[in-house]
């Protein structure tokens, strides 16, 4: 198991090169297709939170985009989703006692949102990488890469 | 009686006949073992083999095509969370455009490793397998396999 984990870690570092300098990088779950990063950032582990697929037939298990939130793939749409969940925009990803923060990512090339990461109560960050594993990373920037792009904004809400 | 060396008593013609007969024996034995002679001499069998070859060719070329697109798609999208990016990917679209021919391979894949490849079935059949809001991708994969394999 240890060797397999190390191999996955090496593989992930290939994809997310900034993780190579991250002392807090850890794999924290097995790979599973049952939830995506947005769901994980919202603290769910049993669903894909996505808008229904823009004019195409609905897809199995992609049902959790709240009807009150504008459907779309641009960063403000994702921001609106987290506002729906009680978050407000904030200046940084610095840990603040009593608050849970999320970082939203976007690709500048096509102006699509790409990812969301959630700050844990120990100040480290957690991300679900697509259909792959959950990981812990030390900073939001540690998973910036060609696919995820850059952090678009930080948001926070009172920790309950 | 005095023994003489065996080779000294063999004339060249005897040697040639001996070698020929042994060789033929060896080859015919090999042919009988491999079945090559029987295929060549039986037209029904030959016809059957031809048709099997054709079906095999179609099967393997489609499987190869599917595996090729699957591998590329996984490589590019495993870490993505955006349904649009996952589905608009050209290799995913290539799998969907194979239509029903891709279905056995999709089933084989999602049965052993549940994944959002199941969305290819949504697009090929133009329907969802479940409207249960609590179903997961793994559940959907199991339901499709059960539905299409019965």
Interface residues (C-beta under 8 A of the other chain):
Chain A: X15 X32 X33 X34 X35 X36 X37 X38 X46 X47 X48 X50 X51 X53 X54 X56 X57 X58 X59 X60 X61 X62 X63 X64 X73 X112 X113 X114 X115 X116 X128 X129 X130 X131 X132 X147 X148
Chain B: X77 X78 X79 X80 X81 X82 X83 X84 X85 X87 X114 X115 X116 X118 X119 X122 X123 X126 X127 X128 X129 X130 X133 X134 X135 X136 X137 X138 X139 X140 X144
